[in-house]
Amino acid sequence: MKYIRKALQIIISITLFMSVFSARVYAASYTDTQGHWAENGIEALTKKGILSEIERGDNKFEPDANITRAEFFVMINNAFEFNI
């Protein structure tokens, strides 16, 4: 029991340490949203940091693609600024 408790303390400490020093980097603009009907909304949410981790490589957002459950929860966490 002591081993599990100590391991949890270490994991929580590392997580808190990493969250304090993490920096968000936002894409200036996605290459595939230009001309898309949702371009302004995507850019606005990206600047606010809500869509910052949804990029799908090569500075692409793929606005017509389905989002995964994990991406949805990332957006919710970013929108409400949950520190998990």
KOLDORO-345403 format. One record per residue: chain; x, y, z of N, C-alpha, C in turn; residue number from 1; residue in one letter. Coordinates in Angstrom, 2 decimals, padded with zeros to 5 digits, always signed. Example, Ala and Ser with C-alpha at 12.3 -4.5 7.8 and 13.67 -1.06 7.14 Angstrom:
   cadena      n.c1      n.c2      n.c3     ca.c1     ca.c2     ca.c3      c.c1      c.c2      c.c3   num   residuo
        A   +013.19   -005.69   +007.80   +012.30   -004.50   +007.80   +013.20   -003.30   +007.80     1         A
        A   +012.85   -002.25   +007.08   +013.67   -001.06   +007.14   +012.90   +000.03   +007.87     2         S
//
This chain:
   cadena      n.c1      n.c2      n.c3     ca.c1     ca.c2     ca.c3      c.c1      c.c2      c.c3   num   residuo
        A   +000.82   -001.19   +000.00   +000.00   +000.00   +000.00   +000.87   +001.26   +000.00     1         M
        A   +001.96   +001.23   +000.76   +002.86   +002.38   +000.80   +003.49   +002.63   -000.57     2         K
        A   +003.80   +001.52   -001.28   +004.42   +001.64   -002.60   +003.46   +002.31   -003.58     3         Y
        A   +002.20   +001.93   -003.56   +001.21   +002.52   -004.46   +001.00   +003.99   -004.13     4         I
        A   +000.92   +004.29   -002.86   +000.73   +005.68   -002.44   +001.90   +006.56   -002.87     5         R
        A   +003.11   +006.06   -002.70   +004.31   +006.81   -003.08   +004.35   +006.99   -004.60     6         K
        A   +003.99   +005.95   -005.35   +003.97   +006.04   -006.81   +002.96   +007.07   -007.28     7         A
        A   +001.80   +007.11   -006.67   +000.78   +008.10   -007.02   +001.25   +009.51   -006.71     8         L
        A   +001.94   +009.69   -005.59   +002.47   +011.00   -005.24   +003.49   +011.48   -006.28     9         Q
        A   +004.32   +010.57   -006.73   +005.33   +010.93   -007.73   +004.66   +011.27   -009.05    10         I
        A   +003.68   +010.49   -009.47   +002.98   +010.74   -010.73   +002.26   +012.08   -010.68    11         I
        A   +001.59   +012.36   -009.60   +000.87   +013.63   -009.47   +001.85   +014.80   -009.45    12         I
        A   +002.97   +014.63   -008.76   +003.98   +015.70   -008.71   +004.54   +015.99   -010.09    13         S
        A   +004.85   +014.96   -010.84   +005.39   +015.14   -012.20   +004.35   +015.80   -013.10    14         I
        A   +003.11   +015.37   -012.98   +002.04   +015.95   -013.80   +001.86   +017.43   -013.50    15         T
        A   +001.86   +017.79   -012.22   +001.72   +019.19   -011.86   +002.91   +020.01   -012.34    16         L
        A   +004.10   +019.45   -012.22   +005.30   +020.13   -012.67   +005.25   +020.39   -014.17    17         F
        A   +004.84   +019.39   -014.93   +004.79   +019.52   -016.38   +003.70   +020.50   -016.82    18         M
        A   +002.59   +020.55   -016.10   +001.51   +021.46   -016.49   +001.88   +022.92   -016.23    19         S
        A   +002.71   +023.17   -015.25   +003.13   +024.53   -014.96   +004.04   +025.08   -016.05    20         V
        A   +004.90   +024.24   -016.59   +005.89   +024.68   -017.56   +005.53   +024.38   -019.00    21         F
        A   +004.31   +023.95   -019.25   +003.93   +023.68   -020.63   +003.57   +024.99   -021.32    22         S
        A   +003.87   +025.05   -022.59   +003.55   +026.24   -023.37   +002.66   +025.84   -024.54    23         A
        A   +001.70   +026.67   -024.83   +000.81   +026.40   -025.95   +001.34   +027.12   -027.18    24         R
        A   +001.35   +026.40   -028.27   +001.76   +026.98   -029.54   +000.57   +026.86   -030.48    25         V
        A   +000.19   +027.97   -031.06   -000.97   +027.98   -031.94   -000.52   +028.18   -033.38    26         Y
        A   -001.17   +027.47   -034.26   -000.87   +027.63   -035.67   -001.36   +028.99   -036.14    27         A
        A   -000.56   +029.66   -036.95   -000.96   +030.97   -037.46   -002.20   +030.82   -038.33    28         A
        A   -002.19   +029.86   -039.22   -003.37   +029.54   -040.02   -003.17   +028.15   -040.61    29         S
        A   -004.25   +027.47   -040.80   -004.19   +026.14   -041.40   -004.19   +026.29   -042.92    30         Y
        A   -003.50   +025.38   -043.59   -003.40   +025.49   -045.05   -004.66   +025.00   -045.76    31         T
        A   -005.47   +024.19   -045.11   -006.63   +023.62   -045.79   -007.97   +024.25   -045.38    32         D
        A   -007.95   +025.31   -044.58   -009.21   +025.96   -044.19   -009.49   +027.21   -045.00    33         T
        A   -008.54   +027.63   -045.82   -008.73   +028.84   -046.61   -009.88   +028.64   -047.59    34         Q
        A   -010.88   +029.52   -047.49   -012.04   +029.43   -048.36   -013.14   +028.53   -047.83    35         G
        A   -012.89   +027.83   -046.75   -013.91   +026.96   -046.15   -014.93   +027.82   -045.42    36         H
        A   -016.18   +027.38   -045.38   -017.24   +028.18   -044.75   -016.98   +028.42   -043.26    37         W
        A   -016.23   +027.54   -042.60   -015.97   +027.68   -041.17   -014.59   +028.26   -040.87    38         A
        A   -013.95   +028.83   -041.86   -012.58   +029.33   -041.69   -012.46   +030.33   -040.54    39         E
        A   -013.37   +031.30   -040.47   -013.28   +032.33   -039.42   -013.46   +031.72   -038.03    40         N
        A   -014.38   +030.80   -037.89   -014.59   +030.15   -036.60   -013.41   +029.30   -036.17    41         G
        A   -012.85   +028.58   -037.12   -011.68   +027.73   -036.82   -010.51   +028.59   -036.38    42         I
        A   -010.27   +029.69   -037.10   -009.17   +030.58   -036.74   -009.39   +031.22   -035.37    43         E
        A   -010.62   +031.64   -035.09   -010.91   +032.27   -033.81   -010.72   +031.29   -032.65    44         A
        A   -011.20   +030.06   -032.81   -011.05   +029.07   -031.75   -009.60   +028.62   -031.59    45         L
        A   -008.85   +028.64   -032.69   -007.42   +028.31   -032.60   -006.67   +029.39   -031.82    46         T
        A   -006.99   +030.65   -032.09   -006.32   +031.75   -031.38   -006.64   +031.74   -029.89    47         K
        A   -007.85   +031.28   -029.54   -008.22   +031.18   -028.12   -007.61   +029.95   -027.46    48         K
        A   -007.02   +029.05   -028.25   -006.38   +027.87   -027.70   -007.28   +026.66   -027.58    49         G
        A   -008.50   +026.76   -028.07   -009.44   +025.64   -027.94   -009.12   +024.54   -028.93    50         I
        A   -008.70   +024.90   -030.13   -008.39   +023.91   -031.17   -006.89   +023.73   -031.36    51         L
        A   -006.10   +024.12   -030.40   -004.65   +024.13   -030.58   -004.05   +022.76   -030.80    52         S
        A   -004.63   +021.72   -030.23   -004.03   +020.38   -030.34   -004.77   +019.48   -031.32    53         E
        A   -005.58   +020.04   -032.19   -006.38   +019.25   -033.12   -005.72   +019.17   -034.49    54         I
        A   -004.59   +019.79   -034.67   -003.90   +019.77   -035.96   -003.58   +018.34   -036.37    55         E
        A   -003.75   +018.04   -037.65   -003.55   +016.68   -038.14   -002.30   +016.56   -039.03    56         R
        A   -001.28   +017.29   -038.71   +000.00   +017.18   -039.42   +000.09   +018.13   -040.61    57         G
        A   +001.29   +018.58   -040.89   +001.58   +019.48   -042.01   +000.70   +020.73   -041.99    58         D
        A   +000.41   +021.23   -040.80   -000.39   +022.45   -040.62   -001.77   +022.34   -041.27    59         N
        A   -002.36   +021.14   -041.17   -003.69   +020.90   -041.72   -004.68   +020.65   -040.60    60         K
        A   -005.90   +021.11   -040.80   -006.95   +020.93   -039.82   -007.99   +019.90   -040.27    61         F
        A   -008.18   +019.76   -041.57   -009.19   +018.89   -042.17   -010.58   +019.23   -041.60    62         E
        A   -011.13   +020.38   -042.00   -012.38   +020.85   -041.40   -013.60   +019.97   -041.67    63         P
        A   -013.56   +019.15   -042.71   -014.71   +018.29   -043.01   -014.57   +016.89   -042.43    64         D
        A   -013.47   +016.62   -041.75   -013.26   +015.30   -041.15   -014.00   +015.19   -039.82    65         A
        A   -014.35   +013.97   -039.46   -014.96   +013.74   -038.15   -013.89   +013.88   -037.07    66         N
        A   -014.30   +014.33   -035.88   -013.36   +014.41   -034.77   -013.50   +013.15   -033.91    67         I
        A   -012.43   +012.79   -033.27   -012.47   +011.63   -032.39   -013.01   +012.04   -031.02    68         T
        A   -013.33   +011.06   -030.24   -013.80   +011.31   -028.88   -012.71   +012.02   -028.08    69         R
        A   -011.47   +011.61   -028.27   -010.35   +012.22   -027.55   -010.19   +013.69   -027.95    70         A
        A   -010.30   +013.99   -029.25   -010.18   +015.37   -029.70   -011.30   +016.23   -029.12    71         E
        A   -012.51   +015.67   -029.03   -013.63   +016.39   -028.44   -013.33   +016.77   -026.99    72         F
        A   -012.81   +015.82   -026.23   -012.51   +016.10   -024.82   -011.35   +017.08   -024.67    73         F
        A   -010.41   +017.06   -025.59   -009.33   +018.05   -025.58   -009.91   +019.45   -025.78    74         V
        A   -010.85   +019.58   -026.71   -011.48   +020.88   -026.96   -012.26   +021.35   -025.73    75         M
        A   -012.99   +020.44   -025.09   -013.75   +020.80   -023.89   -012.80   +021.24   -022.77    76         I
        A   -011.72   +020.48   -022.58   -010.74   +020.84   -021.55   -010.11   +022.20   -021.83    77         N
        A   -009.79   +022.47   -023.08   -009.20   +023.76   -023.43   -010.21   +024.90   -023.29    78         N
        A   -011.46   +024.64   -023.65   -012.48   +025.69   -023.58   -012.75   +026.11   -022.14    79         A
        A   -012.81   +025.14   -021.24   -013.12   +025.44   -019.85   -011.87   +025.56   -018.98    80         F
        A   -010.71   +025.45   -019.61   -009.40   +025.58   -018.95   -009.26   +024.63   -017.77    81         E
        A   -009.67   +023.39   -017.98   -009.46   +022.37   -016.96   -007.97   +022.03   -016.94    82         F
        A   -007.40   +021.94   -015.77   -005.99   +021.56   -015.63   -005.93   +020.12   -015.14    83         N
        A   -005.84   +019.22   -016.09   -005.81   +017.81   -015.74   -004.44   +017.25   -015.97    84         I
//
